[in-house]
């Protein structure tokens, strides 16, 4: 386990269930949230399909799948015991949950029909091994569907955020923490990563609009990996700096135009 993976495990032990509140309420017209869009990729699977959620967290996606595919056989894998405790409560026995790393799954080869992942796959260390394991547990022609991050805070607000955070990181002398493999930050990189084990690759940009007030924005940022690493005093200073830098972007109702840039990946096990 490297430093990035240890940080992620510690963060999610302390802050379980941070992703669903941030994304479940944001939607694309006619398509729903990023969770809904990911679940829709399973519409062609048979009723009793075996579906694995990699990095299942507190079970939000599995709960959605259980309600829309009540006869599917659901499995979830996560390395955080705290997240899985929340998932057990949410699912109430409607799926099998395993505390293990995606790089070394205990599941048998060719034992699942689909592998899903929502904003987790791009954060997994040794991503090539993760994808090899996903391919191993999938049946031939099995489906891989994932929503991954593409752009953090869309538009001008995102540019100001990066400038302010980088200044704050320098003040705290934060060491470089490579949470995401550089190849997992672009479509071309994902094509390179997936090309060995998967075919029928399909990519779609998903830009989820979001218009928070500054306070709503700051509360949401408080549950991100970036701010978690800052000292309390530095975090308070960054808040003021970000507020000053984005004041001119506020609309008449006090909201800020921005959003989240995501990427939907679909592929088939070769």
Residue pairs with C-beta under 8 A, 6 or more apart in sequence:
1 9
1 125
2 125
3 177
4 125
4 177
4 178
4 179
5 79
5 125
7 177
7 179
7 225
8 123
8 179
8 225
9 79
9 80
11 225
11 228
12 18
12 57
12 78
12 80
12 82
12 83
13 80
13 81
13 82
14 82
15 223
15 228
16 57
16 58
16 80
16 82
16 83
16 85
16 86
17 57
17 58
17 60
17 83
17 86
18 223
19 57
19 60
19 118
19 119
20 35
20 57
20 58
20 60
21 223
22 220
22 223
23 33
23 34
23 35
23 118
23 119
23 208
23 260
24 33
24 35
24 60
25 33
26 33
26 34
26 208
26 209
26 210
26 259
26 260
27 33
27 36
27 208
28 37
28 206
28 207
28 208
31 37
31 40
32 40
33 208
34 118
34 119
34 147
34 206
34 208
34 262
34 264
35 60
35 61
35 64
35 118
36 64
37 147
37 206
37 264
38 61
38 116
38 118
38 145
38 146
38 147
38 264
39 61
39 64
39 65
39 68
39 116
41 116
41 143
41 145
41 264
41 266
42 49
42 51
42 65
42 69
42 72
42 114
42 116
42 143
42 145
45 51
45 69
45 72
45 113
45 114
45 143
46 113
47 69
47 71
47 72
48 71
48 72
48 73
49 69
49 72
49 73
49 113
49 114
50 72
50 73
50 75
50 111
50 112
50 113
50 114
51 65
51 69
51 72
51 73
51 74
51 75
51 112
51 113
51 114
51 115
51 116
52 75
52 76
52 77
52 107
52 112
52 114
52 115
52 116
52 137
53 61
53 62
53 65
53 74
53 75
53 76
53 77
53 116
53 117
53 118
54 77
54 102
54 115
54 116
54 117
54 120
54 121
54 124
54 130
54 134
55 77
55 78
55 102
55 117
55 118
55 119
55 120
55 121
55 123
55 124
56 62
56 76
56 77
56 78
56 83
56 84
56 87
56 97
57 78
57 80
57 83
57 86
57 87
57 118
57 120
58 83
58 86
58 87
58 90
59 76
59 86
59 87
59 88
59 90
59 91
59 95
59 97
60 90
60 118
61 116
61 118
62 74
62 76
62 87
62 90
62 91
62 94
62 95
63 90
63 91
63 94
65 72
65 74
65 116
66 72
66 74
66 91
66 94
66 95
74 91
74 94
74 95
74 96
75 95
75 96
75 97
75 98
75 107
75 112
76 84
76 87
76 91
76 95
76 96
76 97
76 98
77 97
77 98
77 100
77 102
77 105
78 84
78 87
78 97
78 98
78 99
79 99
79 100
79 101
79 102
80 99
81 99
84 97
84 99
87 97
88 97
91 97
98 105
98 106
98 107
100 106
102 124
102 130
102 133
102 134
103 124
103 125
103 126
103 129
103 130
103 133
104 129
104 133
105 133
105 136
105 137
107 137
108 137
109 136
109 137
110 136
110 137
110 138
110 139
110 140
110 142
111 137
111 139
112 137
112 138
112 139
112 142
113 138
113 139
113 142
113 143
114 138
114 142
114 143
114 144
114 145
115 134
115 137
115 138
115 142
115 143
115 144
115 145
116 145
116 146
117 145
117 146
117 147
117 148
118 146
118 147
119 147
119 148
119 149
119 262
121 127
121 130
121 146
121 148
121 184
121 265
122 148
122 149
122 180
122 181
122 184
122 185
123 179
123 180
124 130
125 181
127 181
127 183
127 184
127 193
128 193
128 196
131 193
131 194
131 196
131 197
131 198
132 196
132 197
134 144
134 197
134 269
135 197
135 198
135 269
135 270
138 144
138 269
139 269
140 269
141 268
141 269
142 268
142 269
143 266
143 267
143 268
143 269
144 194
144 198
144 265
144 266
144 267
144 268
144 269
145 264
145 265
145 266
145 267
146 264
146 265
147 206
147 262
147 263
147 264
147 265
148 184
148 190
148 262
148 263
148 265
149 180
149 260
149 261
149 262
149 263
150 185
150 205
150 206
150 261
150 262
150 263
151 158
151 260
151 261
152 158
152 161
152 162
152 260
152 261
153 161
153 258
153 259
153 260
154 207
154 258
154 259
154 260
154 261
155 257
155 258
155 259
156 249
157 217
157 246
157 249
157 256
157 257
157 258
158 258
160 242
160 245
160 246
160 249
161 221
161 242
163 245
164 238
164 241
164 242
164 245
165 226
165 238
167 238
167 241
168 230
168 234
168 235
168 237
168 238
168 241
169 226
169 229
169 230
171 234
171 237
172 229
172 230
172 231
172 234
174 229
174 230
177 229
179 225
181 189
181 193
182 189
183 189
183 190
183 192
183 193
184 190
184 193
187 203
187 263
190 201
190 203
190 263
190 265
191 201
194 201
194 265
194 267
195 201
197 269
197 270
198 267
198 268
198 269
198 270
199 267
199 268
199 270
200 266
200 267
200 268
201 265
201 266
201 267
202 265
202 266
202 267
203 263
203 264
203 265
203 266
204 263
204 264
205 261
205 262
205 263
205 264
206 261
206 262
206 263
206 264
207 259
207 260
207 261
207 262
208 259
208 260
208 261
208 262
209 257
209 259
210 258
210 259
210 260
211 251
211 255
211 256
211 257
211 258
212 220
212 255
212 256
212 258
213 254
213 255
213 256
214 242
214 243
214 246
214 250
214 254
214 256
217 256
217 258
218 239
218 242
218 243
221 227
227 235
227 238
230 238
246 256
249 256
249 257
250 256
251 257
